Amino acid sequence: MVTPEITPEERSALDKALLDALTPLASALRARATGLPEERVWSEDPVEVALSVLATWKVVDTRVGHLTATAAGTAGACGASYERLGAAWGITRQGARKKWPDAVGRGPVAPVVLELFGGRAELIDDQSSGRWRWTGLGADGTRGAADPGTPSATKEEAAAYAGAFLREHGTGPVQDPSGRSSA
């Protein structure tokens, strides 16, 4: 795949669209940082204004990087090789592997099972979002799951939430690390 070239007209339209998208974000970030009303943030020291714009581009750059990694991961999940990812990005196969190390060959991950306090929970890697969620059945028969709107960033975080659920819905007194029991 050849990296696509854009025409000068397309470049100009892209620059305009990016600046149109950046301006409200830059205004909001600058207003929060300075405490000034949004209508006054651009009338301050030119150096500070320019630095605010630069900082906002950093936010955009970080989001674009995340979206780029998501696109690479999606292409990899659909069967694209590192060679093809690299060709699409204009880099070598090795460069693509370094840039997106988990994009290719990452098939479905088997759920991690926790059996604690007489209950059972599964930790599930949600590959579409790169987040973890959990479902569980407490020893008392109560079913639970991660809040769908707030999946965990790591497997360990999901395990902590699942473990807390299993403890709350376990049977019998729970032993704390000091050996004392609690109800």
N, C-alpha and C positions, 0 to 999 in steps of 0.2 A: 504494500500500500504506500502510495506517495503522499507525503504531507501536503495537505491542500494549501494552495496559495490564495490569498484574497485580493480582490482588485482595490485600487485606491478608493473607489466609491464605497465599497464594502467596509474598508478600514475606517473611513470617515464616519459612516453610519454606526459602526461598532463603537468607535470612540464616543460619539454623541450618546448612544444608548448607555454606555458605561458611566459617563459623567452624569447623565440624567438620573441613573440609579444611585450613584454615589452621593449626590448633593444632599438629599434628605437625611441619609445616614450620617454624613459628615456633620450636618447641622445638629442633629440630635446628640451625637457623641460629644461635639464641642460644647453644646449647651449644658449637658450633664457635667462635663469636666470643669467648666468655668462658672456655672451657676447663672450665666447670662441668659436672657430670653433669646429664643432662636432668631428673632429678627435683628438682634444686635451682634451675634457671634462673628459675623464677617466684617464688622467695622472696627475691630480691635487691631493690635500690633500685627503687621503683615507677616513677620517671622512666625509668630504663634499660630496664625491662621494657616500658613503653609505647612507647619508641622502637624497641625490637626488633620489637614488633608492627607498628608503622608501616613499618619497613624491610621486613618480610615482605609487607605489603600492596603495597609497591612492586614486589616480585618478582612477585607475583600479577598486578598491573596490567600489567606488561610482558608477561607470558605471555598475558593476555587480549587485549592489543593485537595480539600476533602472531597469535593465533587469529582475531581479528576481521579482520585483513588477509587471512588465508588464506581465510576465508569470503567476503570481498568479491571476492578474486581468482577463487575458484571460481565465484561467481555471474557475474562478468564473463566468464570463459572459457566459461560455458554460455549466454552471450548477453545477460545483463542489461546495461542501459545505466547510465550514471552517474545519470540521473534516477531510475531504479528503485532503485539502491543508496542514493541520498540519501533517497528516500522511506522505505526500510526502516530507515534509521538516524535519520530525523527531521531531516535537513538538506537543503540545496539541492543541486542537481546540481553546481554549482560547488564546494560544500563537499565533496561526495563525491570529485570529481576531485582536489581538493587533499589530502584525507585518504588516498586510495588511488590515487595517480597511475598505477600500472601495472595496475590491476584490469581495465580494459576495453580491448579492441582489441589486446591483446597475443596475437597468434597464435603459432603455433609458430615458434621461431627456428631458422634453418638452422644446422647444425653449423659450427663454425669448424675449418678444416683447417690442420694444421701439417705441413710437410714439412721435416724436419731430419735430418741425418746419414744420408741414404739411406732413411729410414723415413717413415712417415706416421701421424698421429694425428688424431682428431676430438674436439673439445670439444663436449659436449652440454649444453644448458641444460635441466635437469630442472625444468620449470615447476611440478610438483606440490609440490616442496620448496623452490624458489627457490635451489637449489644447482647446481653444475656437476660433471660427471663426464667422463671421457675413456676412449677406447679407442684402441689403437694397434697397429701392425705394424712391428717394427724391421727394419732392413736385413738382419739375420741370420735373419729369418723368425720371430722370437719375437713372440708376441701378448701384449699386456698391457692392463690396464684399471685404472681407479681402484678402490680397495677399496670395495665396495658399502656398507659401513657408515659410511664417512667421506667423503662427497662434499665437494668444495671449495666454500668460501663465495663465491669470485669466479672469473670466467673466467681472470684472470691466475694465480691459484693453481693451477687445473687445468692451465693451459698450462705452468707451471713443472714440475709432476709429469710431464706428458706429455713435455716436453722432456728431462727427466732420464732417462726411460725410453728415449727415442729415442737419446740420446747413449750410454747404456750398451749398447744393442743396435745401434749404428751399425757401418758398415764402415770399416776403415782407421783411421789415427791421427786424433785429434781435435785441431784447432788451438785453443789458448786465445787470449784477446785479445792476449797479448803476442807471439804469433806462434810460440811454442814448441809442439811437438807432443807429445802424450802417447798412450800405448797404451791 
